[in-house]
Amino acid sequence: MAESLQGISHPKNEDDDVSNISASISAPELPAFGDVNVRLSVEVGSANISLSELLRLQKDNVVILNKSPNDLLEIYANGTIIAKGQVILDKDHYAIQLCEIVSDPDSYPARERRRV
């Protein structure tokens, strides 16, 4: 079971205090920006198709993506990759469990920015 802190779930085990976990992964203090919202998104995969293929898509068609079920998914904050993770189920909602933190987003291929 995960314990939630302001919408962020942390694994709960008897040796860990949620405040310790939160403190260990938090960014440096930025009091002026602490309340700024960012949009997190998760990319399951992508596919390159022609415009004619796109126009022929219909309900129940299947588009094969470039990721396998065992691949970690890319997690973006306002269009910039920040981590990789896996989808989990938290009660009746999908959630993403962070497996890797991206320390250098510039080392990853550029991705189209989406409007938030």
VEXRONU-162303 format. One record per residue: residue in three letters; x, y, z of N, C-alpha, C, O, CB in turn. Coordinates in steps of 0.02 Angstrom, whole numbers, padded with zeros to 5 digits, always signed. Glycine has a CB too. Example, Ala and Ser with C-alpha at 12.3 -4.5 7.8 and 13.67 -1.06 7.14 Angstrom:
REM residues 2
ALA+00660-00284+00390+00615-00225+00390+00660-00165+00390+00712-00166+00423+00565-00224+00452;SER+00642-00112+00354+00684-00053+00357+00645+00002+00394+00670+00057+00402+00704-00030+00286;
END
This chain:
REM residues 116
MET+00043-00059+00000+00000+00000+00000+00044+00062+00000+00096+00063+00033-00048+00000+00061;ALA+00024+00112-00036+00062+00174-00039+00028+00227+00003-00034+00229+00007+00069+00198-00112;GLU+00066+00269+00034+00039+00325+00072+00044+00387+00029+00096+00399-00003+00076+00334+00140;SER-00009+00427+00027-00011+00484-00018+00002+00549+00020-00024+00559+00075-00079+00488-00054;LEU+00042+00591-00010+00058+00656+00019+00047+00708-00035+00087+00715-00081+00132+00659+00046;GLN-00008+00746-00030-00026+00797-00079-00026+00769-00150+00003+00799-00195+00021+00856-00074;GLY-00057+00711-00160-00063+00682-00226-00002+00643-00249-00003+00613-00303-00075+00735-00275;ILE+00050+00641-00209+00110+00602-00225+00113+00543-00178+00112+00552-00117+00175+00646-00221;SER+00116+00484-00206+00119+00424-00165+00190+00401-00155+00231+00402-00202+00077+00368-00196;HIS+00205+00381-00094+00271+00355-00078+00260+00285-00050+00213+00274-00012+00309+00401-00026;PRO+00303+00237-00067+00297+00171-00037+00301+00177+00039+00342+00216+00065+00351+00122-00063;LYS+00261+00140+00074+00261+00144+00147+00290+00080+00174+00263+00026+00163+00189+00155+00175;ASN+00345+00085+00209+00369+00028+00246+00387+00051+00316+00395+00111+00327+00430-00006+00211;GLU+00394+00006+00361+00400+00025+00431+00464+00064+00446+00465+00101+00495+00398-00037+00473;ASP+00516+00057+00406+00579+00092+00419+00580+00162+00391+00623+00202+00409+00636+00053+00391;ASP+00533+00178+00346+00534+00242+00312+00479+00288+00338+00422+00266+00349+00527+00233+00237;ASP+00496+00349+00348+00447+00400+00364+00435+00439+00300+00483+00457+00266+00473+00447+00423;VAL+00371+00452+00282+00356+00486+00219+00392+00553+00215+00414+00572+00161+00280+00497+00213;SER+00400+00588+00271+00435+00652+00268+00508+00642+00251+00537+00684+00216+00429+00688+00335;ASN+00539+00588+00273+00609+00574+00254+00614+00559+00180+00661+00582+00147+00636+00516+00295;ILE+00568+00519+00154+00569+00503+00082+00560+00567+00042+00597+00579-00005+00513+00452+00064;SER+00511+00608+00062+00498+00670+00026+00558+00716+00027+00576+00746-00024+00437+00705+00055;ALA+00590+00721+00085+00648+00765+00091+00706+00740+00048+00744+00780+00021+00670+00771+00164;SER+00713+00675+00042+00770+00648+00005+00763+00656-00070+00813+00655-00106+00780+00575+00022;ILE+00702+00665-00095+00694+00672-00168+00673+00742-00189+00664+00755-00248+00643+00623-00192;SER+00666+00787-00141+00642+00854-00159+00697+00896-00190+00757+00885-00177+00614+00890-00098;ALA+00676+00943-00232+00723+00989-00264+00746+01041-00213+00716+01046-00159+00690+01024-00325;PRO+00798+01078-00229+00819+01131-00183+00762+01180-00170+00716+01187-00210+00880+01169-00213;GLU+00765+01212-00113+00713+01259-00095+00706+01315-00147+00754+01350-00162+00727+01290-00027;LEU+00646+01322-00174+00631+01375-00222+00565+01407-00199+00513+01399-00231+00625+01348-00296;PRO+00567+01444-00144+00504+01469-00115+00462+01511-00164+00401+01509-00160+00520+01510-00055;ALA+00494+01548-00208+00456+01591-00254+00419+01549-00306+00370+01573-00335+00502+01641-00288;PHE+00441+01488-00318+00411+01447-00371+00375+01385-00344+00349+01345-00383+00465+01425-00420;GLY+00373+01377-00280+00344+01317-00250+00272+01303-00268+00251+01245-00268+00349+01323-00177;ASP+00233+01354-00284+00162+01344-00300+00149+01343-00375+00091+01340-00395+00121+01397-00268;VAL+00201+01344-00416+00191+01342-00489+00173+01271-00509+00207+01223-00489+00256+01366-00526;ASN+00119+01264-00547+00098+01198-00570+00134+01179-00634+00147+01220-00677+00022+01197-00582;VAL+00151+01115-00639+00178+01087-00700+00134+01028-00720+00102+00997-00678+00254+01065-00691;ARG+00133+01015-00785+00092+00960-00810+00137+00899-00820+00184+00900-00860+00057+00979-00877;LEU+00122+00845-00783+00157+00783-00792+00119+00741-00843+00058+00736-00841+00164+00744-00725;SER+00156+00711-00889+00126+00666-00938+00171+00606-00946+00231+00609-00934+00114+00701-01006;VAL+00140+00551-00968+00176+00488-00977+00165+00467-01049+00109+00464-01073+00153+00434-00927;GLU+00220+00451-01083+00214+00428-01152+00221+00352-01154+00272+00324-01135+00268+00461-01197;VAL+00168+00320-01177+00166+00247-01183+00207+00224-01242+00238+00171-01240+00094+00222-01189;GLY+00208+00262-01295+00245+00245-01355+00224+00290-01412+00183+00335-01403+00235+00172-01374;SER+00252+00279-01470+00235+00319-01528+00240+00276-01591+00266+00221-01589+00280+00381-01534;ALA+00213+00302-01644+00216+00268-01709+00219+00320-01764+00186+00372-01759+00155+00220-01719;ASN+00257+00307-01815+00259+00350-01874+00214+00319-01926+00226+00262-01948+00332+00360-01901;ILE+00163+00356-01946+00119+00331-01999+00111+00386-02051+00122+00445-02037+00050+00310-01970;SER+00092+00367-02110+00082+00416-02163+00016+00452-02153-00028+00429-02116+00084+00382-02233;LEU+00009+00509-02185-00053+00546-02181-00111+00505-02208-00166+00507-02181-00047+00612-02219;SER-00100+00468-02262-00154+00427-02289-00175+00373-02240-00234+00357-02235-00133+00396-02356;GLU-00126+00343-02204-00143+00293-02152-00183+00326-02096-00231+00297-02071-00079+00260-02124;LEU-00163+00385-02076-00198+00422-02024-00270+00434-02044-00316+00425-02003-00163+00488-02009;LEU-00281+00455-02106-00349+00470-02129-00392+00408-02135-00454+00413-02133-00346+00505-02196;ARG-00362+00350-02140-00400+00287-02146-00416+00256-02078-00453+00206-02075-00362+00238-02189;LEU-00388+00283-02024-00400+00253-01958-00474+00255-01940-00508+00304-01951-00359+00290-01905;GLN-00497+00200-01912-00567+00193-01892-00570+00161-01823-00521+00135-01797-00607+00152-01943;LYS-00628+00165-01794-00640+00134-01729-00620+00060-01732-00633+00026-01781-00714+00142-01708;ASP-00587+00036-01680-00564-00033-01672-00501-00049-01711-00476-00105-01706-00618-00080-01692;ASN-00473-00001-01750-00408-00013-01781-00355-00016-01727-00364+00013-01673-00391+00044-01834;VAL-00301-00049-01740-00245-00055-01693-00183-00024-01725-00166-00040-01782-00233-00130-01672;VAL-00150+00019-01687-00087+00050-01710-00032+00022-01664-00035+00030-01603-00090+00129-01707;ILE+00017-00010-01695+00073-00038-01657+00121+00018-01638+00143+00056-01680+00109-00094-01697;LEU+00138+00021-01573+00183+00072-01548+00255+00045-01543+00266-00015-01549+00160+00097-01479;ASN+00302+00089-01533+00373+00071-01533+00398+00045-01466+00458+00034-01460+00413+00130-01552;LYS+00356+00034-01418+00377+00010-01352+00350-00060-01339+00295-00077-01362+00354+00059-01296;SER+00388-00099-01303+00364-00165-01283+00334-00159-01213+00347-00110-01178+00421-00218-01284;PRO+00293-00207-01192+00262-00202-01126+00311-00198-01068+00293-00174-01014+00217-00261-01116;ASN+00372-00221-01077+00422-00219-01023+00464-00156-01021+00503-00146-00974+00467-00279-01028;ASP+00458-00113-01072+00497-00051-01074+00471-00002-01021+00411+00001-01008+00493-00020-01144;LEU+00518+00036-00992+00498+00090-00947+00468+00146-00989+00489+00159-01045+00558+00116-00905;LEU+00418+00180-00961+00384+00235-00996+00418+00301-00978+00443+00310-00923+00309+00237-00977;GLU+00418+00347-01026+00448+00413-01015+00398+00459-00981+00340+00462-01000+00473+00443-01082;ILE+00423+00495-00931+00382+00541-00892+00407+00612-00906+00467+00626-00900+00384+00525-00815;TYR+00361+00655-00925+00378+00724-00945+00346+00774-00898+00290+00764-00874+00356+00737-01017;ALA+00382+00829-00885+00355+00887-00849+00357+00944-00899+00410+00967-00919+00395+00904-00783;ASN+00298+00968-00918+00292+01022-00968+00333+01007-01030+00366+01052-01058+00314+01088-00938;GLY+00332+00945-01053+00365+00926-01115+00439+00908-01109+00470+00890-01160+00359+00980-01162;THR+00467+00911-01050+00538+00893-01039+00541+00828-01001+00510+00821-00948+00576+00949-01002;ILE+00580+00780-01027+00585+00716-00992+00619+00725-00925+00670+00759-00920+00625+00665-01035;ILE+00589+00695-00873+00618+00701-00806+00631+00633-00774+00672+00628-00728+00571+00741-00761;ALA+00597+00581-00799+00604+00516-00768+00578+00461-00814+00549+00475-00866+00567+00513-00700;LYS+00589+00400-00792+00560+00341-00825+00527+00300-00771+00550+00298-00714+00613+00300-00865;GLY+00473+00266-00789+00437+00228-00739+00391+00176-00769+00392+00163-00829+00398+00273-00695;GLN+00351+00147-00725+00304+00096-00747+00235+00112-00719+00228+00142-00666+00327+00026-00724;VAL+00184+00092-00756+00115+00103-00736+00097+00053-00682+00112-00006-00687+00067+00098-00797;ILE+00064+00078-00630+00037+00035-00577-00035+00055-00566-00057+00108-00589+00079+00040-00511;LEU-00072+00014-00531-00141+00029-00513-00143+00046-00439-00122+00006-00398-00188-00031-00530;ASP-00168+00106-00423-00175+00129-00354-00249+00135-00340-00280+00185-00357-00137+00197-00342;LYS-00276+00084-00308-00349+00078-00297-00384+00078-00365-00379+00029-00402-00375+00137-00252;ASP-00419+00131-00381-00456+00132-00445-00429+00183-00494-00465+00206-00539-00530+00146-00432;HIS-00365+00201-00487-00333+00249-00533-00267+00220-00558-00233+00183-00522-00322+00317-00499;TYR-00249+00238-00619-00182+00224-00642-00134+00271-00607-00152+00328-00591-00177+00231-00719;ALA-00074+00247-00595-00021+00289-00566+00044+00269-00600+00048+00219-00635-00017+00279-00487;ILE+00095+00309-00590+00160+00294-00620+00211+00289-00563+00217+00334-00522+00181+00349-00673;GLN+00248+00235-00563+00301+00226-00513+00367+00244-00545+00386+00215-00597+00302+00152-00486;LEU+00403+00291-00516+00466+00314-00543+00520+00261-00532+00530+00238-00476+00487+00381-00512;CYS+00554+00242-00585+00607+00192-00582+00676+00223-00594+00726+00199-00567+00594+00137-00632;GLU+00678+00276-00634+00741+00310-00650+00727+00385-00652+00677+00406-00681+00772+00285-00717;ILE+00771+00425-00624+00768+00497-00629+00817+00518-00684+00875+00497-00684+00784+00533-00561;VAL+00795+00559-00730+00837+00582-00785+00877+00642-00760+00848+00694-00744+00795+00601-00849;SER+00943+00636-00757+00984+00690-00732+01003+00740-00787+01018+00798-00772+01046+00663-00700;ASP+01003+00717-00850+01022+00761-00905+00971+00755-00962+00981+00715-01008+01093+00744-00930;PRO+00916+00794-00959+00865+00789-01011+00892+00802-01082+00863+00777-01131+00809+00837-00997;ASP+00945+00841-01088+00973+00856-01154+01005+00796-01187+01018+00796-01247+01024+00912-01148;SER+01019+00743-01148+01049+00683-01177+00997+00639-01211+01014+00590-01245+01085+00644-01123;TYR+00933+00656-01203+00879+00618-01235+00857+00654-01299+00860+00715-01303+00819+00609-01187;PRO+00834+00615-01348+00811+00647-01410+00755+00696-01396+00714+00686-01351+00787+00593-01461;ALA+00753+00749-01435+00701+00800-01427+00633+00769-01441+00627+00723-01481+00713+00860-01473;ARG+00583+00794-01409+00514+00770-01417+00471+00831-01432+00484+00886-01408+00489+00733-01353;GLU+00421+00819-01473+00376+00875-01489+00344+00900-01425+00321+00861-01384+00321+00853-01539;ARG+00343+00964-01417+00310+00993-01358+00236+00996-01371+00213+01015-01425+00338+01063-01342;ARG+00198+00977-01321+00126+00978-01326+00100+01036-01285+00128+01053-01232+00094+00911-01303;ARG+00047+01065-01308+00017+01119-01269-00014+01090-01206-00045+01037-01207-00036+01158-01309;VAL-00005+01126-01152-00031+01103-01087-00100+01129-01077-00131+01115-01026+00014+01126-01029;
END
